[in-house]
Amino acid sequence: MSALTNAIEILRCFSSARPDLSFADVMALTGKPKSSTSRLLRALRDCGLLEQDPHSRRYRPGLLTFELGRLHRAHDDLISMAERELREVCARTGHTGYIAVLDGYEQVVLRIVPGSNPLRVVNPPGQRTPALATSNGRAMLARLSDEDIRARVPATYPKLPRNSPQNFKQLMARLNEIRRTGASEAADESIEGVGSQGFALKSGETGEMIGIAVSYSVQATTASERANVRRELAAMAEKLRRMTGDLIDQSVARVQAGPR
């Protein structure tokens, strides 16, 4: 890890006040020997993290650095945009909202928007849950190809709650239904007594995908309240897809209005 640490130290030398540096500048700022500085600068240049001006021989951040920064900004913008809209939905419905991403066959919670109802359903950020057993997890999986889904799901199918798909065939049937209707719901699955509705959002610029869901108590929520959540999420999904350039087929993007 020492080579990586040394390379990062060189990259940290660049700033808005020091947008380009000479070989001597880098040596002075890092205190590293000439030979190792030369080797690291050459490696950073060859991989695209740095560029070297052919005339002045000074170094500056390369195209790869720019691309990584743009992806990070787009990632933050996508989540922040979704969180702002989700806060409004949670304020109107009183229920708790979640934003998550896929990691293999699991989903990882990134953001939580607590509801105002006395009975709140809260999973902490960073918590992992099988995406096969959540509404926004299945919504994200439904946006992938069948081949990608098969590659993510373990050969030994995981043990899931009884209301979740119990094998790969049942999972694909559930995902195909989501693709057909645009509606993704869960009840008494990842958390007993909890229901949720969710959808997936994909950035038209970067292809990054997140899952957005609203959860509620199955027993304490009426069919009318659940239908209202469905309408709120449908409107939110339509608005965010326009804003982010998510080009999902609108026949799939539609969230059904009636109880399933």
Buried (B, 14 or more C-beta within 10 A) or exposed (E): EEEEEBBEBBEEBBEEEEEBBEBEBBBEBBEBEEEBBBBBBEBBBEEBBBBBEEEEEBBBBBEBBEEEEEBEEBBEBBBEBBBEBBBEBBEEBBBBBBBBBBEEBBBBBBBBBEBEBEBBBEBEEEBEBBBBBBBBBBBBBBBBEEEEBEEBBEEEBEEBBEBBBBEBEBBBEBBEBBBEBBBBBBBBBBBEEBBBBBBBBBBEEBEBBBBBBBBBBBEEBEEEBBBBBBEBBBEBBBEBBEBBEBEBEEEEBBBBEEEE
